[in-house]
Structure formats: structure tokens, C-alpha cells
Amino acid sequence: MLKVDKLNQYYSGSHILRDVSFEAPIGKVTTVLGRNGVGKTTLLKVLLGLVPSRTGSISFEGRDLTRAPSHERVKAGIGYVPQGREIFPRLTVLENLQMGLATRPGGTPIPERIFEMFPVLKQMLKRRGGDLSGGQQQQLAIGRALAFGPRLLILDEPTEGIQPSIIKDIERAIRTLAAEGNMAILLVEQYYDFAESLADQYLVMERGEIIKRGAGADMAADGVKELLAV
């Protein structure tokens, strides 16, 4: 379980994260929603150790990661699918997937489950990542994050710029991963319908703080969609 307690973070004197606290349980999808600029990506950067928090704590499966460098957080079992995918365009699909095994011993095979979830990746192993469509690159980015067997998978807006058919594939993959009960999933998303379909629990951010939270099944009744309206 990921446990975040009273995180505060500042940029040049501006208070970006304000006492952010939540838990993301193993086997559940925790969805973070909010309009642009409310602090969602900053929250993920703090969780990944890319930006330090001013105060507060982060623990995962009982281990304090608050001051741990990024590579130690990966070793602890945190996988990350960044906004915009950020695959290596000049590397092949196979090489991109192998990059996800950097924390594992040499010769560790790519898990077959990745190809079961995203069969197109197996068909394109020798193709360069930059030659894939946006949706295929997103599948590759998720596969890369899954390669080492994370216990926490963080996804930053995985539907951005993706065609509807591949969004459905990604939705099925996330649902399968959650149902297996081996990892916690933290999903940052602006596409309300996608988030609602997957969320076991939701958090809504505004101006750097969590203003509403609840069960995913209650999102419609709780008026979450209205909170995201511009």
C-alpha cells in the first residue's frame, strides 16, 4: 500500500501541494482527477522523487520513501508511465521493453503477460519506437513500466491523444492488473468516463489540495464530473 501523509511542496514561494494525504491499496485503482494546473503532475513528481517535498511523508509497503532517490523508489517496486509516453524513439520495441528491466539481473526475459495484454508489441518487436502510432507508443510505455513487475503502477493521463479503440485496450489491461491483486494502481486522468469506469476510489484536486474523495461507484452521485468542468 502507498501511504501519503500531509505532503506540501513549493515552487519559487508558490504553495503547490497543500497537505495532500491519501492511501492507494494493493489490488485497487485510485484515480486522481482535476483540471489542468491543480498540482496532479507535481504530486506524481514528488511521489517519484523527481521533486522534493517540503514537508510530509511517503511510504510504500511499510518502507519510508520520503527522502529516497528515484532509483531507490523503482527498486522498491514503483513503475511509472509518464504523460506523453516518453518512449525511446530510436530504440526498437524490444529495446524499449528491455529498458524496463534495468533493475533486474541481465538476461531476465520480458514477461509474456505484456504481449498477452498488448499483442501488437510482439508483432512489432523489431520496429523502432518512433515509428509506432501514438496508441501503440502508449501500450509500449505501459509494457515498459510493467516489465520489472512493479507493486505500484503510476499512470499519468494514459488516454491523452489516444484513439478510442486503444483506450479500450488500455482500460482492459488496467482492469486485469487490478483484478490480479498484486499491485496498487494510481491513475491520474482528465477523461472522466475512463476514470469512472476504473476507479475503486477517487480523489479530486483543486489548487494543490484534495477537495473531495470517495468510492469510484459514487462518482456520479458525488457530482465529480461537475467539479471538473471549466
C-alpha positions, 0 to 999 in steps of 0.5 A, a space after each residue: 500500500 502507498 501511504 501519503 501523509 500531509 505532503 506540501 511542496 513549493 515552487 519559487 514561494 508558490 504553495 503547490 501541494 497543500 497537505 495532500 494525504 491519501 492511501 492507494 491499496 494493493 489490488 485497487 485503482 485510485 484515480 486522481 482527477 482535476 483540471 489542468 494546473 491543480 498540482 496532479 503532475 507535481 504530486 506524481 513528481 514528488 511521489 517519484 522523487 523527481 521533486 522534493 517535498 517540503 514537508 510530509 511523508 511517503 511510504 510504500 509497503 511499510 518502507 519510508 520513501 520520503 527522502 529516497 532517490 528515484 532509483 531507490 523508489 523503482 527498486 522498491 517496486 514503483 513503475 511509472 508511465 509518464 504523460 506523453 509516453 516518453 518512449 525511446 524513439 530510436 530504440 526498437 520495441 524490444 529495446 524499449 521493453 528491455 529498458 524496463 528491466 534495468 533493475 533486474 539481473 541481465 538476461 531476465 526475459 520480458 514477461 509474456 503477460 505484456 504481449 498477452 495484454 498488448 499483442 501488437 508489441 510482439 508483432 512489432 518487436 523489431 520496429 523502432 519506437 518512433 515509428 509506432 502510432 501514438 496508441 501503440 507508443 502508449 501500450 509500449 510505455 505501459 509494457 515498459 513500466 510493467 516489465 520489472 513487475 512493479 507493486 505500484 503502477 503510476 499512470 499519468 493521463 494514459 488516454 491523452 491523444 489516444 484513439 478510442 479503440 486503444 483506450 479500450 485496450 488500455 482500460 482492459 489491461 488496467 482492469 486485469 492488473 487490478 483484478 490480479 491483486 498484486 499491485 496498487 494502481 494510481 491513475 491520474 486522468 482528465 477523461 472522466 468516463 475512463 476514470 469512472 469506469 476504473 476507479 475503486 476510489 477517487 480523489 479530486 484536486 483543486 489548487 494543490 489540495 484534495 477537495 473531495 474523495 470517495 468510492 469510484 461507484 459514487 462518482 456520479 452521485 458525488 457530482 465529480 464530473 461537475 467539479 471538473 468542468 471549466 
